[in-house]
Amino acid sequence: MGIKSAFYKICILGDFGVGKSTLLHHYLEGRFISNIQSTIGSNFFVKHLKIPKVKNLVTLQIWDLAGQDHYKWVRQAFYKGAKGIVVVFDLSRKETFKHLDSWIKEVENVIGVVPRILVGNKLDLINPGERVIPKQECLTFKQKIKASSYEETSAKLGTGVEQIFYILALEMNKNY
C-alpha cells in the first residue's frame, strides 16, 4: 500500500503590487526576483510537502491571481475548487489593507468560507516604530475574517514565507 496523498488548491489574492507573485517565487524557488512581471489573469504552481506527524504527502496547487480590478471577471472561475486562500496586503500601503473586505467577499461569493491565512507582506519596507497599519488592527481583521493565522512576511528577504503555506496546509489537512 502506497502513501496516500492529499491535494489542495489554494488561491493567493490581494491588490496589484502587494507581492503575491514574489511570495510564491520565493516559496517555490527560494529566491527573490525583483523584476517579476505582473500576473495577467492567473498562473498556477505545484508544491509537494511532507509534514511531520502527517502520514499523507501534501500537494499544493497554488493559483496566483491577478490583482487588477479589470481581471475580476476572470478570477471568479479560478476560485472554484479552492480549499484554502492566502489573503495578502502590503504593510507599507494602507489602501491594500482597506481593500481586503472586498477580496474576502469576492472569494466567499464563489467558494464560501475555507481555511485562510492573512499575510502582511513587505515587512522589509516598514520601520517597526512607524507602522502605517498597526499590528493590532491586522490581528483584529484576522479575527473578523476567521483566518487561522496572521503572518508578516518579506518576499525579498524570505522572512515567514514558508510558514504561511505550511500553516495553511496543516489547517486544510485537519478536514482531510
N, C-alpha and C positions, 0 to 999 in steps of 0.2 A: 504494500500500500504506500503510495507516494505522499509527499507533504501536500496538504491542502493549501490552496492559495485564495486569498481574499482580494477582490478587485474593487477599487473605489474611484469614482470620477469626482474630481474636485474642480471647482471654478474659483479663479482668483480674480477679484474685481475691485474697482475703485476708479477714481478720476484719472484722466490722462496725465501722465507725468509723475505719478506717485511712486513709481519704481517697481511695478508688478513684474515686468519682463526681466529687469535687472535682478530682482529677488530670485526669480526662477532660474536664471542662468547661473547665479552664484550657488544655488542649491544643487543643481544638476551637474555643473562643471567645476565648482569650487573656485571660481574666479570672477572678478569684476570686469564687465565690459562697459566702457564709458560711452562709446558711440553707438549704442544699440538703436536700431530703427524702431519707429513707432509701430505698434501692432495694428495691422489692418484686418478688421473682422475678428479673427481668432487664430491661435496656434495651440497645439497641444503637445505635451511631452509625457514620457513614461518613466517612472522610477520604481525600482523594486527594493523593498525593505525587509529586513529580518529584525523583528522586535523581540528583545529578550522577554522571556516568560510568555510569549505568544507563539503557539505552535504553527500558526499559519504564516506563510510568506505573504507579504502585503504588496500589492501592485497599485501604485497611484497613477492615474491618468489625469494629468493636471492641465486644465484649459485656461489659457491666458487670453482674456477677453479685452478687446479694445475699449478704452475709457471715454472716447469722444461721444458726445450726445448723438451724433448722426449715425452711430452704429447700434443704437438701442434696439432697433427692429431686428438686427441680426443676432444680438446677444441672447434674446429670448429663446431661440431654438437651441442654443448651446447649453442652457441651464438644465434642460430635460435630462433626467437620469443622474444628476449630481447628488452625491451622498454627503458632501461637505463643501464649505466655502471658506475662503480666506478673504477677508474684507480689509483692504489696505488704504491708508491715508498717509499724507506727507506731514511729518511732525513740524515742518517749517512753513506750512501753508494752511492756515486756519480754514479757508474755504473748502479744502478737500475733506476736512473733518465734518463740516456742516452739511456736505452732500451725502454723507453716509446713510441717512434716513431714507433717501430716495433709492439708493443702491439696494438696501435691505428690502424695501417694498417691491422693487422691480424683480428681484430674485424670488422672494417669497410668493409673489403672484403666480409664478410658474411651478415651483417645487415645494412650497410650504416651508416649514421650519426643519432645517437639517443642522447637524453639528457645524460649528463655526468658530473661527479664531479671528479676533480683532488685532490688526497689526498697524502700529505707528512706525513708518519707515523713515529713513534718512536721519537716524539718530546722530550720525556724524556731523550734521549741519546745525545742530542746536547747542546752545550754551545752557547747561543744566540750571543755572541761576536765572535765566531769561527765557523761559519756555513760552512759546506762542500759544500752546494748548496745555493747560495744567494737567498733570498726570491724574489727579483726582477726577477731572472731567472725563478723561478716557476710561477710567475704571467704572465710573457711573454709567457711561454709554455701554460698556461691556455688559453690565448687568441688564440694562434696558433691552439689548438685542439678544440676550441669553447666550452670549458667547462663552465657550468653556474656558477661554483664556484671553488675556490681553498681553501682547508682547511688543517690545520696542526693538527694532532691527536697524541694521545698516547693511544694505546690499553691497555697499562699497567695501566695507571692512569685513563683512561676513558675520557680524555680530547678530546672534539669535536666529539666523536664517534656517539652519537645520531644525532647530527646536520647534518652529511653527508647524512644519509638516509632520514632525514626529508626534507632537501633541494631538494634532488633528487625526492622524492615523489611529492613535490609541482610542480617541473618542469615537470614531466611526466603528472601530473594531468591537466596541462594547455591545453594539447592536447586531453583530455578525453571528 
